Amino acid sequence: GYMFHHGNDNMYSTSWGQRLKMKRAGFHKGFPDFCILVKNKIVFIELKRKKGGVVSPEQTLWLDGLSKCGTHVFIAYGAEPAIKFIEAMAKI
């Protein structure tokens, strides 16, 4: 029941032409996977694998920058922690 946007993963293409096209279209490496509107709050979630998920330097830059803007950011290792975070944000 939340409005959300899931980012495009095409920046991971092996084609330099595709990467350039995506960058020109406004896609930037490291932007969080999900942007969710939760009770008049903007929440960004970076979703990682439970085992072996690593936050890249580009992702850290985006998450730090978004946090400084007053948005809520969260790194979730698996779907369950992401869902719990969204539910907690809905109670605030």
PDB file as gemmi writes it, atoms N, CA and C in Angstrom:
CRYST1    1.000    1.000    1.000  90.00  90.00  90.00 P 1                      
ATOM      1  N   GLY A   1       0.801  -1.201   0.000  1.00  0.00           N  
ATOM      2  CA  GLY A   1       0.000   0.000   0.000  1.00  0.00           C  
ATOM      3  C   GLY A   1       0.848   1.271   0.000  1.00  0.00           C  
ATOM      4  N   TYR A   2       2.133   1.165  -0.228  1.00  0.00           N  
ATOM      5  CA  TYR A   2       3.009   2.339  -0.253  1.00  0.00           C  
ATOM      6  C   TYR A   2       3.366   2.692  -1.689  1.00  0.00           C  
ATOM      7  N   MET A   3       3.568   3.985  -1.923  1.00  0.00           N  
ATOM      8  CA  MET A   3       4.089   4.406  -3.218  1.00  0.00           C  
ATOM      9  C   MET A   3       5.595   4.193  -3.180  1.00  0.00           C  
ATOM     10  N   PHE A   4       6.144   3.589  -4.230  1.00  0.00           N  
ATOM     11  CA  PHE A   4       7.582   3.347  -4.248  1.00  0.00           C  
ATOM     12  C   PHE A   4       8.108   3.349  -5.668  1.00  0.00           C  
ATOM     13  N   HIS A   5       9.423   3.497  -5.754  1.00  0.00           N  
ATOM     14  CA  HIS A   5      10.115   3.420  -7.033  1.00  0.00           C  
ATOM     15  C   HIS A   5      11.308   2.500  -6.854  1.00  0.00           C  
ATOM     16  N   HIS A   6      11.476   1.593  -7.792  1.00  0.00           N  
ATOM     17  CA  HIS A   6      12.641   0.703  -7.786  1.00  0.00           C  
ATOM     18  C   HIS A   6      13.564   1.145  -8.901  1.00  0.00           C  
ATOM     19  N   GLY A   7      14.814   1.411  -8.533  1.00  0.00           N  
ATOM     20  CA  GLY A   7      15.789   1.899  -9.511  1.00  0.00           C  
ATOM     21  C   GLY A   7      16.138   0.860 -10.557  1.00  0.00           C  
ATOM     22  N   ASN A   8      16.700   1.336 -11.650  1.00  0.00           N  
ATOM     23  CA  ASN A   8      17.079   0.483 -12.769  1.00  0.00           C  
ATOM     24  C   ASN A   8      18.501  -0.031 -12.562  1.00  0.00           C  
ATOM     25  N   ASP A   9      18.719  -1.323 -12.709  1.00  0.00           N  
ATOM     26  CA  ASP A   9      20.034  -1.925 -12.515  1.00  0.00           C  
ATOM     27  C   ASP A   9      20.865  -1.985 -13.792  1.00  0.00           C  
ATOM     28  N   ASN A  10      20.469  -1.303 -14.833  1.00  0.00           N  
ATOM     29  CA  ASN A  10      21.183  -1.411 -16.102  1.00  0.00           C  
ATOM     30  C   ASN A  10      22.575  -0.801 -16.096  1.00  0.00           C  
ATOM     31  N   MET A  11      22.967  -0.130 -15.030  1.00  0.00           N  
ATOM     32  CA  MET A  11      24.321   0.428 -14.963  1.00  0.00           C  
ATOM     33  C   MET A  11      25.353  -0.694 -14.872  1.00  0.00           C  
ATOM     34  N   TYR A  12      24.892  -1.895 -14.575  1.00  0.00           N  
ATOM     35  CA  TYR A  12      25.807  -3.030 -14.453  1.00  0.00           C  
ATOM     36  C   TYR A  12      26.038  -3.726 -15.783  1.00  0.00           C  
ATOM     37  N   SER A  13      25.575  -3.127 -16.848  1.00  0.00           N  
ATOM     38  CA  SER A  13      25.760  -3.687 -18.182  1.00  0.00           C  
ATOM     39  C   SER A  13      27.245  -3.748 -18.523  1.00  0.00           C  
ATOM     40  N   THR A  14      27.622  -4.741 -19.288  1.00  0.00           N  
ATOM     41  CA  THR A  14      29.008  -4.826 -19.747  1.00  0.00           C  
ATOM     42  C   THR A  14      29.243  -3.964 -20.983  1.00  0.00           C  
ATOM     43  N   SER A  15      28.183  -3.450 -21.553  1.00  0.00           N  
ATOM     44  CA  SER A  15      28.282  -2.612 -22.749  1.00  0.00           C  
ATOM     45  C   SER A  15      28.562  -1.161 -22.353  1.00  0.00           C  
ATOM     46  N   TRP A  16      29.689  -0.627 -22.817  1.00  0.00           N  
ATOM     47  CA  TRP A  16      30.020   0.762 -22.527  1.00  0.00           C  
ATOM     48  C   TRP A  16      29.003   1.705 -23.147  1.00  0.00           C  
ATOM     49  N   GLY A  17      28.491   1.339 -24.310  1.00  0.00           N  
ATOM     50  CA  GLY A  17      27.478   2.162 -24.962  1.00  0.00           C  
ATOM     51  C   GLY A  17      26.212   2.254 -24.121  1.00  0.00           C  
ATOM     52  N   GLN A  18      25.792   1.122 -23.556  1.00  0.00           N  
ATOM     53  CA  GLN A  18      24.595   1.100 -22.702  1.00  0.00           C  
ATOM     54  C   GLN A  18      24.832   1.911 -21.432  1.00  0.00           C  
ATOM     55  N   ARG A  19      26.010   1.782 -20.843  1.00  0.00           N  
ATOM     56  CA  ARG A  19      26.332   2.547 -19.629  1.00  0.00           C  
ATOM     57  C   ARG A  19      26.286   4.046 -19.899  1.00  0.00           C  
ATOM     58  N   LEU A  20      26.856   4.474 -21.025  1.00  0.00           N  
ATOM     59  CA  LEU A  20      26.864   5.887 -21.379  1.00  0.00           C  
ATOM     60  C   LEU A  20      25.437   6.383 -21.611  1.00  0.00           C  
ATOM     61  N   LYS A  21      24.642   5.582 -22.285  1.00  0.00           N  
ATOM     62  CA  LYS A  21      23.249   5.942 -22.543  1.00  0.00           C  
ATOM     63  C   LYS A  21      22.482   6.118 -21.228  1.00  0.00           C  
ATOM     64  N   MET A  22      22.689   5.211 -20.280  1.00  0.00           N  
ATOM     65  CA  MET A  22      22.005   5.287 -18.995  1.00  0.00           C  
ATOM     66  C   MET A  22      22.460   6.514 -18.204  1.00  0.00           C  
ATOM     67  N   LYS A  23      23.762   6.796 -18.225  1.00  0.00           N  
ATOM     68  CA  LYS A  23      24.280   7.952 -17.507  1.00  0.00           C  
ATOM     69  C   LYS A  23      23.694   9.241 -18.073  1.00  0.00           C  
ATOM     70  N   ARG A  24      23.628   9.336 -19.402  1.00  0.00           N  
ATOM     71  CA  ARG A  24      23.037  10.520 -20.041  1.00  0.00           C  
ATOM     72  C   ARG A  24      21.559  10.665 -19.701  1.00  0.00           C  
ATOM     73  N   ALA A  25      20.895   9.538 -19.454  1.00  0.00           N  
ATOM     74  CA  ALA A  25      19.475   9.561 -19.103  1.00  0.00           C  
ATOM     75  C   ALA A  25      19.250   9.921 -17.638  1.00  0.00           C  
ATOM     76  N   GLY A  26      20.336  10.036 -16.865  1.00  0.00           N  
ATOM     77  CA  GLY A  26      20.202  10.453 -15.471  1.00  0.00           C  
ATOM     78  C   GLY A  26      20.438   9.360 -14.447  1.00  0.00           C  
ATOM     79  N   PHE A  27      20.784   8.161 -14.895  1.00  0.00           N  
ATOM     80  CA  PHE A  27      21.067   7.082 -13.953  1.00  0.00           C  
ATOM     81  C   PHE A  27      22.506   7.218 -13.472  1.00  0.00           C  
ATOM     82  N   HIS A  28      22.691   7.071 -12.179  1.00  0.00           N  
ATOM     83  CA  HIS A  28      24.027   7.190 -11.611  1.00  0.00           C  
ATOM     84  C   HIS A  28      24.319   5.996 -10.716  1.00  0.00           C  
ATOM     85  N   LYS A  29      25.498   5.479 -10.834  1.00  0.00           N  
ATOM     86  CA  LYS A  29      25.930   4.323 -10.067  1.00  0.00           C  
ATOM     87  C   LYS A  29      25.830   4.621  -8.571  1.00  0.00           C  
ATOM     88  N   GLY A  30      25.288   3.688  -7.825  1.00  0.00           N  
ATOM     89  CA  GLY A  30      25.241   3.802  -6.379  1.00  0.00           C  
ATOM     90  C   GLY A  30      23.941   4.305  -5.805  1.00  0.00           C  
ATOM     91  N   PHE A  31      23.009   4.797  -6.645  1.00  0.00           N  
ATOM     92  CA  PHE A  31      21.747   5.304  -6.106  1.00  0.00           C  
ATOM     93  C   PHE A  31      20.981   4.148  -5.462  1.00  0.00           C  
ATOM     94  N   PRO A  32      20.324   4.375  -4.323  1.00  0.00           N  
ATOM     95  CA  PRO A  32      19.626   3.292  -3.614  1.00  0.00           C  
ATOM     96  C   PRO A  32      18.606   2.561  -4.487  1.00  0.00           C  
ATOM     97  N   ASP A  33      18.382   1.305  -4.139  1.00  0.00           N  
ATOM     98  CA  ASP A  33      17.472   0.453  -4.908  1.00  0.00           C  
ATOM     99  C   ASP A  33      16.021   0.908  -4.846  1.00  0.00           C  
ATOM    100  N   PHE A  34      15.575   1.350  -3.679  1.00  0.00           N  
ATOM    101  CA  PHE A  34      14.171   1.705  -3.498  1.00  0.00           C  
ATOM    102  C   PHE A  34      14.016   3.093  -2.893  1.00  0.00           C  
ATOM    103  N   CYS A  35      13.039   3.818  -3.398  1.00  0.00           N  
ATOM    104  CA  CYS A  35      12.582   5.071  -2.809  1.00  0.00           C  
ATOM    105  C   CYS A  35      11.110   4.840  -2.461  1.00  0.00           C  
ATOM    106  N   ILE A  36      10.764   5.009  -1.177  1.00  0.00           N  
ATOM    107  CA  ILE A  36       9.419   4.673  -0.711  1.00  0.00           C  
ATOM    108  C   ILE A  36       8.848   5.851   0.068  1.00  0.00           C  
ATOM    109  N   LEU A  37       7.588   6.168  -0.171  1.00  0.00           N  
ATOM    110  CA  LEU A  37       6.888   7.194   0.597  1.00  0.00           C  
ATOM    111  C   LEU A  37       6.132   6.493   1.721  1.00  0.00           C  
ATOM    112  N   VAL A  38       6.525   6.787   2.961  1.00  0.00           N  
ATOM    113  CA  VAL A  38       5.919   6.147   4.134  1.00  0.00           C  
ATOM    114  C   VAL A  38       5.393   7.243   5.051  1.00  0.00           C  
ATOM    115  N   LYS A  39       4.089   7.416   5.097  1.00  0.00           N  
ATOM    116  CA  LYS A  39       3.449   8.404   5.966  1.00  0.00           C  
ATOM    117  C   LYS A  39       4.146   9.758   5.915  1.00  0.00           C  
ATOM    118  N   ASN A  40       4.189  10.342   4.755  1.00  0.00           N  
ATOM    119  CA  ASN A  40       4.781  11.669   4.534  1.00  0.00           C  
ATOM    120  C   ASN A  40       6.280  11.732   4.805  1.00  0.00           C  
ATOM    121  N   LYS A  41       6.942  10.603   4.732  1.00  0.00           N  
ATOM    122  CA  LYS A  41       8.397  10.548   4.860  1.00  0.00           C  
ATOM    123  C   LYS A  41       8.961   9.881   3.613  1.00  0.00           C  
ATOM    124  N   ILE A  42      10.153  10.313   3.210  1.00  0.00           N  
ATOM    125  CA  ILE A  42      10.843   9.671   2.100  1.00  0.00           C  
ATOM    126  C   ILE A  42      11.870   8.719   2.685  1.00  0.00           C  
ATOM    127  N   VAL A  43      11.806   7.465   2.259  1.00  0.00           N  
ATOM    128  CA  VAL A  43      12.697   6.419   2.756  1.00  0.00           C  
ATOM    129  C   VAL A  43      13.450   5.828   1.569  1.00  0.00           C  
ATOM    130  N   PHE A  44      14.764   5.732   1.713  1.00  0.00           N  
ATOM    131  CA  PHE A  44      15.594   5.084   0.695  1.00  0.00           C  
ATOM    132  C   PHE A  44      16.165   3.812   1.282  1.00  0.00           C  
ATOM    133  N   ILE A  45      16.050   2.718   0.530  1.00  0.00           N  
ATOM    134  CA  ILE A  45      16.567   1.431   0.986  1.00  0.00           C  
ATOM    135  C   ILE A  45      17.539   0.879  -0.041  1.00  0.00           C  
ATOM    136  N   GLU A  46      18.700   0.512   0.442  1.00  0.00           N  
ATOM    137  CA  GLU A  46      19.686  -0.205  -0.364  1.00  0.00           C  
ATOM    138  C   GLU A  46      19.581  -1.666   0.050  1.00  0.00           C  
ATOM    139  N   LEU A  47      19.195  -2.511  -0.877  1.00  0.00           N  
ATOM    140  CA  LEU A  47      18.985  -3.923  -0.590  1.00  0.00           C  
ATOM    141  C   LEU A  47      20.224  -4.723  -0.975  1.00  0.00           C  
ATOM    142  N   LYS A  48      20.710  -5.512  -0.020  1.00  0.00           N  
ATOM    143  CA  LYS A  48      21.899  -6.337  -0.222  1.00  0.00           C  
ATOM    144  C   LYS A  48      21.581  -7.801   0.061  1.00  0.00           C  
ATOM    145  N   ARG A  49      22.416  -8.670  -0.511  1.00  0.00           N  
ATOM    146  CA  ARG A  49      22.286 -10.092  -0.199  1.00  0.00           C  
ATOM    147  C   ARG A  49      22.580 -10.318   1.275  1.00  0.00           C  
ATOM    148  N   LYS A  50      21.916 -11.322   1.852  1.00  0.00           N  
ATOM    149  CA  LYS A  50      22.152 -11.638   3.268  1.00  0.00           C  
ATOM    150  C   LYS A  50      23.610 -12.002   3.506  1.00  0.00           C  
ATOM    151  N   LYS A  51      24.163 -12.782   2.612  1.00  0.00           N  
ATOM    152  CA  LYS A  51      25.557 -13.209   2.752  1.00  0.00           C  
ATOM    153  C   LYS A  51      26.375 -12.587   1.640  1.00  0.00           C  
ATOM    154  N   GLY A  52      27.422 -11.890   2.002  1.00  0.00           N  
ATOM    155  CA  GLY A  52      28.337 -11.358   1.008  1.00  0.00           C  
ATOM    156  C   GLY A  52      27.948 -10.027   0.395  1.00  0.00           C  
ATOM    157  N   GLY A  53      26.837  -9.433   0.827  1.00  0.00           N  
ATOM    158  CA  GLY A  53      26.436  -8.140   0.285  1.00  0.00           C  
ATOM    159  C   GLY A  53      27.374  -7.041   0.770  1.00  0.00           C  
ATOM    160  N   VAL A  54      27.890  -6.260  -0.148  1.00  0.00           N  
ATOM    161  CA  VAL A  54      28.854  -5.209   0.183  1.00  0.00           C  
ATOM    162  C   VAL A  54      28.342  -3.866  -0.347  1.00  0.00           C  
ATOM    163  N   VAL A  55      28.436  -2.850   0.478  1.00  0.00           N  
ATOM    164  CA  VAL A  55      28.048  -1.503   0.076  1.00  0.00           C  
ATOM    165  C   VAL A  55      29.239  -0.868  -0.630  1.00  0.00           C  
ATOM    166  N   SER A  56      29.025  -0.406  -1.855  1.00  0.00           N  
ATOM    167  CA  SER A  56      30.106   0.200  -2.640  1.00  0.00           C  
ATOM    168  C   SER A  56      30.365   1.633  -2.161  1.00  0.00           C  
ATOM    169  N   PRO A  57      31.527   2.183  -2.508  1.00  0.00           N  
ATOM    170  CA  PRO A  57      31.797   3.583  -2.158  1.00  0.00           C  
ATOM    171  C   PRO A  57      30.760   4.543  -2.753  1.00  0.00           C  
ATOM    172  N   GLU A  58      30.309   4.272  -3.971  1.00  0.00           N  
ATOM    173  CA  GLU A  58      29.294   5.123  -4.605  1.00  0.00           C  
ATOM    174  C   GLU A  58      27.973   5.063  -3.832  1.00  0.00           C  
ATOM    175  N   GLN A  59      27.612   3.875  -3.362  1.00  0.00           N  
ATOM    176  CA  GLN A  59      26.383   3.739  -2.582  1.00  0.00           C  
ATOM    177  C   GLN A  59      26.502   4.493  -1.262  1.00  0.00           C  
ATOM    178  N   THR A  60      27.678   4.408  -0.635  1.00  0.00           N  
ATOM    179  CA  THR A  60      27.900   5.133   0.617  1.00  0.00           C  
ATOM    180  C   THR A  60      27.753   6.632   0.413  1.00  0.00           C  
ATOM    181  N   LEU A  61      28.293   7.161  -0.687  1.00  0.00           N  
ATOM    182  CA  LEU A  61      28.157   8.587  -0.981  1.00  0.00           C  
ATOM    183  C   LEU A  61      26.693   8.995  -1.109  1.00  0.00           C  
ATOM    184  N   TRP A  62      25.926   8.211  -1.863  1.00  0.00           N  
ATOM    185  CA  TRP A  62      24.508   8.521  -2.041  1.00  0.00           C  
ATOM    186  C   TRP A  62      23.758   8.447  -0.712  1.00  0.00           C  
ATOM    187  N   LEU A  63      23.970   7.378   0.038  1.00  0.00           N  
ATOM    188  CA  LEU A  63      23.241   7.208   1.299  1.00  0.00           C  
ATOM    189  C   LEU A  63      23.589   8.308   2.290  1.00  0.00           C  
ATOM    190  N   ASP A  64      24.856   8.695   2.372  1.00  0.00           N  
ATOM    191  CA  ASP A  64      25.264   9.792   3.259  1.00  0.00           C  
ATOM    192  C   ASP A  64      24.638  11.108   2.816  1.00  0.00           C  
ATOM    193  N   GLY A  65      24.693  11.377   1.520  1.00  0.00           N  
ATOM    194  CA  GLY A  65      24.116  12.612   0.997  1.00  0.00           C  
ATOM    195  C   GLY A  65      22.619  12.698   1.218  1.00  0.00           C  
ATOM    196  N   LEU A  66      21.913  11.614   0.976  1.00  0.00           N  
ATOM    197  CA  LEU A  66      20.460  11.591   1.176  1.00  0.00           C  
ATOM    198  C   LEU A  66      20.106  11.745   2.648  1.00  0.00           C  
ATOM    199  N   SER A  67      20.881  11.127   3.504  1.00  0.00           N  
ATOM    200  CA  SER A  67      20.659  11.237   4.945  1.00  0.00           C  
ATOM    201  C   SER A  67      20.833  12.679   5.410  1.00  0.00           C  
ATOM    202  N   LYS A  68      21.848  13.367   4.898  1.00  0.00           N  
ATOM    203  CA  LYS A  68      22.095  14.766   5.263  1.00  0.00           C  
ATOM    204  C   LYS A  68      20.963  15.684   4.808  1.00  0.00           C  
ATOM    205  N   CYS A  69      20.192  15.234   3.822  1.00  0.00           N  
ATOM    206  CA  CYS A  69      19.046  16.011   3.335  1.00  0.00           C  
ATOM    207  C   CYS A  69      17.794  15.780   4.180  1.00  0.00           C  
ATOM    208  N   GLY A  70      17.907  14.951   5.183  1.00  0.00           N  
ATOM    209  CA  GLY A  70      16.779  14.703   6.074  1.00  0.00           C  
ATOM    210  C   GLY A  70      15.915  13.513   5.707  1.00  0.00           C  
ATOM    211  N   THR A  71      16.334  12.739   4.710  1.00  0.00           N  
ATOM    212  CA  THR A  71      15.578  11.540   4.367  1.00  0.00           C  
ATOM    213  C   THR A  71      16.045  10.388   5.256  1.00  0.00           C  
ATOM    214  N   HIS A  72      15.296   9.339   5.271  1.00  0.00           N  
ATOM    215  CA  HIS A  72      15.634   8.162   6.058  1.00  0.00           C  
ATOM    216  C   HIS A  72      16.259   7.139   5.114  1.00  0.00           C  
ATOM    217  N   VAL A  73      17.435   6.651   5.464  1.00  0.00           N  
ATOM    218  CA  VAL A  73      18.121   5.666   4.632  1.00  0.00           C  
ATOM    219  C   VAL A  73      18.380   4.414   5.449  1.00  0.00           C  
ATOM    220  N   PHE A  74      18.394   3.280   4.755  1.00  0.00           N  
ATOM    221  CA  PHE A  74      18.588   2.003   5.438  1.00  0.00           C  
ATOM    222  C   PHE A  74      19.242   1.019   4.480  1.00  0.00           C  
ATOM    223  N   ILE A  75      20.211   0.295   4.987  1.00  0.00           N  
ATOM    224  CA  ILE A  75      20.827  -0.799   4.234  1.00  0.00           C  
ATOM    225  C   ILE A  75      20.243  -2.077   4.787  1.00  0.00           C  
ATOM    226  N   ALA A  76      19.547  -2.826   3.946  1.00  0.00           N  
ATOM    227  CA  ALA A  76      18.874  -4.058   4.369  1.00  0.00           C  
ATOM    228  C   ALA A  76      19.573  -5.261   3.759  1.00  0.00           C  
ATOM    229  N   TYR A  77      19.960  -6.176   4.611  1.00  0.00           N  
ATOM    230  CA  TYR A  77      20.579  -7.422   4.159  1.00  0.00           C  
ATOM    231  C   TYR A  77      19.476  -8.480   4.097  1.00  0.00           C  
ATOM    232  N   GLY A  78      18.760  -8.477   2.973  1.00  0.00           N  
ATOM    233  CA  GLY A  78      17.619  -9.353   2.765  1.00  0.00           C  
ATOM    234  C   GLY A  78      16.321  -8.560   2.858  1.00  0.00           C  
ATOM    235  N   ALA A  79      15.238  -9.160   2.377  1.00  0.00           N  
ATOM    236  CA  ALA A  79      13.943  -8.467   2.323  1.00  0.00           C  
ATOM    237  C   ALA A  79      13.325  -8.267   3.702  1.00  0.00           C  
ATOM    238  N   GLU A  80      13.503  -9.220   4.589  1.00  0.00           N  
ATOM    239  CA  GLU A  80      12.849  -9.133   5.902  1.00  0.00           C  
ATOM    240  C   GLU A  80      13.254  -7.883   6.692  1.00  0.00           C  
ATOM    241  N   PRO A  81      14.551  -7.562   6.795  1.00  0.00           N  
ATOM    242  CA  PRO A  81      14.903  -6.325   7.505  1.00  0.00           C  
ATOM    243  C   PRO A  81      14.339  -5.071   6.830  1.00  0.00           C  
ATOM    244  N   ALA A  82      14.249  -5.087   5.508  1.00  0.00           N  
ATOM    245  CA  ALA A  82      13.678  -3.937   4.784  1.00  0.00           C  
ATOM    246  C   ALA A  82      12.209  -3.761   5.147  1.00  0.00           C  
ATOM    247  N   ILE A  83      11.473  -4.858   5.174  1.00  0.00           N  
ATOM    248  CA  ILE A  83      10.052  -4.801   5.519  1.00  0.00           C  
ATOM    249  C   ILE A  83       9.871  -4.309   6.952  1.00  0.00           C  
ATOM    250  N   LYS A  84      10.676  -4.810   7.868  1.00  0.00           N  
ATOM    251  CA  LYS A  84      10.584  -4.381   9.272  1.00  0.00           C  
ATOM    252  C   LYS A  84      10.895  -2.890   9.409  1.00  0.00           C  
ATOM    253  N   PHE A  85      11.876  -2.402   8.655  1.00  0.00           N  
ATOM    254  CA  PHE A  85      12.209  -0.978   8.705  1.00  0.00           C  
ATOM    255  C   PHE A  85      11.050  -0.139   8.203  1.00  0.00           C  
ATOM    256  N   ILE A  86      10.447  -0.532   7.102  1.00  0.00           N  
ATOM    257  CA  ILE A  86       9.300   0.209   6.556  1.00  0.00           C  
ATOM    258  C   ILE A  86       8.144   0.212   7.558  1.00  0.00           C  
ATOM    259  N   GLU A  87       7.882  -0.935   8.163  1.00  0.00           N  
ATOM    260  CA  GLU A  87       6.806  -1.013   9.162  1.00  0.00           C  
ATOM    261  C   GLU A  87       7.098  -0.113  10.353  1.00  0.00           C  
ATOM    262  N   ALA A  88       8.363  -0.072  10.780  1.00  0.00           N  
ATOM    263  CA  ALA A  88       8.746   0.801  11.907  1.00  0.00           C  
ATOM    264  C   ALA A  88       8.574   2.272  11.528  1.00  0.00           C  
ATOM    265  N   MET A  89       8.953   2.626  10.297  1.00  0.00           N  
ATOM    266  CA  MET A  89       8.806   4.010   9.846  1.00  0.00           C  
ATOM    267  C   MET A  89       7.321   4.415   9.784  1.00  0.00           C  
ATOM    268  N   ALA A  90       6.464   3.467   9.488  1.00  0.00           N  
ATOM    269  CA  ALA A  90       5.024   3.764   9.408  1.00  0.00           C  
ATOM    270  C   ALA A  90       4.433   4.067  10.771  1.00  0.00           C  
ATOM    271  N   LYS A  91       5.111   3.614  11.834  1.00  0.00           N  
ATOM    272  CA  LYS A  91       4.612   3.848  13.198  1.00  0.00           C  
ATOM    273  C   LYS A  91       5.065   5.180  13.778  1.00  0.00           C  
ATOM    274  N   ILE A  92       6.040   5.812  13.112  1.00  0.00           N  
ATOM    275  CA  ILE A  92       6.590   7.079  13.629  1.00  0.00           C  
ATOM    276  C   ILE A  92       5.669   8.225  13.226  1.00  0.00           C  
TER     277      ILE A  92                                                      
END                                                                             
